[in-house]
């Protein structure tokens, strides 16, 4: 997906009509197909690796998805990137939007969706799905993971508060309900991932995280933000680790 998305962007040259873009699209897909085949058959020469037709099909699908993502949203994403470069309040909204997209993509990683009743029965027997709290490795580890879930959605709450035109209380309620809805969607998706862990309490942590993020945005002023701006870069670098 990243290859075909950025290759499409590189070859766009100001976009143009569909008839002009079509040959470029075919070129990107053709190179993606050749890359997929070359990578898979190169693995013949590496003893631990295996060649799989499924992998080739998956990589071709990813190539097509990358092209489609560029055609559907490439210009909008470029506009958001320009806002980030320009700085100011619009940049915060743009960064939060990118964060939302990254959060959703990360929540579904590694995309190993269950595709049969046998796999579903196996998943139910693993203990990685529970109505309240799934097995997570001890009290301290569980609390740390739940706290991380709250912190991870704080930027989403900031985005909700930035877009809301309601008063503070209604904005907090909107953020809470949006967080609960997001939690339900993510946990349902996690249930249908072979490596995913789904639990009811994570719905509540996401609701709390979005509400907390919205409340934090409401109590911050640009003067306060500017006064601590010099700490942002080292904090982001440390947080990324």
N, C-alpha and C positions, 0 to 999 in steps of 0.2 A: 504493500500500500504506500509506504513513504516514497519508494522509488518512482512509481507511476504518477503519484501526486506531484512530486517536485519536478519530474521530467515534463509533465504536462504544463506546469507553470513556466518552466524554462523555455519551452517551445511555443508558448502562447503568443508572444510578440504583439501585445495589445489586443488579443482575442481575435475579433473579426467574425465573419459569417460562419455558419455551420459547414458550408462547403469548403471553406479554407481551413477550418480546424480539423475536418475529418481525416485528411491524410496524415496529419501530425498525430492524431489519436491512434490511427492504425500503426504508425511507426512505434509509438510508445508500447502498445500492446504486443507487437511483434518482437521487440527487443525483450520485453518481460517474459514472453513465452520461451524465447531462446535462452534467457538467463535461468529460468526455472529448470529447463531440460539439462542445461550444462551443469548446474549445481548438483542436481540429483545424480547424473551419471559420473560426475567426478568423484562422488562418494564411493564408487566401486573400488577405488584405489586406497580407501581408508578402511582397514579391517573392521573396526567396531561399528561402522555406519552401514545403513541399508538403503537401497533404492526403492522408493515407493511411488506407485502411480497416484495414490491419494495425495502425496505431497506435491506432485507436479500439478494436479488439478487444483489444489488449494492455493498454490502460488499464482496460477493463472487467474483464479477468482480474485485474489488479492490485487493483482495488476489491474483488472477491470474495475474493481471497487475504487482504487486510487484515482483512476481517470474520471470515474463518475463523481467522486468527491470534489475533484477540481472543477468539473463542469458545473456542478450544483452550487458549490459554496466557495470556490477559490477567490473570486473577486471580493466577497464579503470578508473573508479572512485576511486578505491583503489590506482592506480598509481598516480592520481592527489593528493590524500590525502598524499601519501608519499612525494611528492614534497613540499607540504605545511609544513610538519614536518621538511624536510631538510632545508628549508629557501632559501633565495637568489632570483634572478630574476625569475627562474622557478616557485617559490612559488607564485609570484604575478600573473603570467599567470594562474596557477591552481586555485587560489582564484577567479579570474575574471571569469573563466569558471564555477565554482560552482555558482557564483553570477548570471550568465546568466540563468542557469537552474532554480535557485530559482525565478528569476524575471519572467520568462515565467510561472512557476507554480502559482505564486502569481497573475499574470495578469488574469489568467483564473478562479481563485477562486471566488465563491464557486462551480463552475462547474454546475450551474443550467441552462443547455442549453435548449433553446426553441425547442420543438419537435412537434408543431402543428401550423396550420394557425391561430387558435383562440388565442394562446399565442402570436404569432407574431403581430396580430392586437392589442392585449392588450399592447404590448411593444411599438408600434408606438404611442399609445395614452398617454403614461406616460410622454412624454417630455424628456426621457433619451437618445434620439438619435437626433443629429442635424448635418447638413452639416458643420457648423462652430463652434458654442459654445452652448452646452446644458445648461440647468438651473443648476447652481452650487452654488447658495446661496449668492449673493452679490459680489461687485467688489473685496473687499479685499480677501474674501474666494476663489474666482475664480483665482485671481493672485497667491495666496498661493498654490493652487492645481497645477496650471500650472508650477510654479517654482519647486514644488516637482517632477513633471514629468521629468523636465530637469535634476535635481540632481540624480534621481533614475537611469538614464541610463548612467551617467558618467562612471561607471566602464566598461560598455560595449564598450564605446569609447576607453578606455584604452586598452582593449583586442584587438580591431581592430588595434590600432596603434602598439601593440606588435607583432602581426602576420603579419603586412604589410611589404612588401619588396620594396615598392614604395618610392618616395621622399615625402617630407612633404606635398606639395600641393595636390598631388594625394591621399595621405593617408587621408587628411582632406575631400576630395571629396568622397572617398570610405566610410568614416565614416558617412558623411552626407547622402549619398544615402542609406546606410545600415540602418540608423536611420529612414529615411522616409519609407523604405520598412517594417521595424519592426512596425512602427506606423500604417501603413495600415493593416497589419496582425492582430495586437492586437485590433484595433478599429473594424474591421470586426467581430472578435471573440466576442468582448464586445457587439456588436449589437445583437448577437445570445445568449447572456446570459440574463436571466430574470432580474437579479439584476445589470447588467452591464450598464455603461454609455459610449456611443460612441459619439465622436465629431471630426470634421475635424482638429481643431487647435491642438489636441493632436498628430497628425501626425507630425506637424511642431516642437512641443516641443521635441519629441524624436529625430528628425533629428538634432536639435540644440544641444541636450544633448550629442549625440554620437560625433558630431564634436568637442564640447567643451572638452569632455573627451580625445579625440585623441590629440587635441592641448595641453592640460595640460600635457599629457605624453611626448610629444615631447620637452617641455620646462623644464622638470624635469631631473635632473641628480641623480645618486645614492648617490653622496656626499650630495646633498640637502635633499634627502629622509632620509639618515642616521642621518643628523643633527637634524631632528625633529621626529625621530622614537619613542622617549620616550613619545611623546604626542599621538601616535596612539591608544594605548589601551584605555585610558580614553575617547578619541574622539569617538572611535567605540562604547564603552559602552553607552555614552551619545546619540549617533546617533541611536542606536538600540531602545531606548525608543521612 
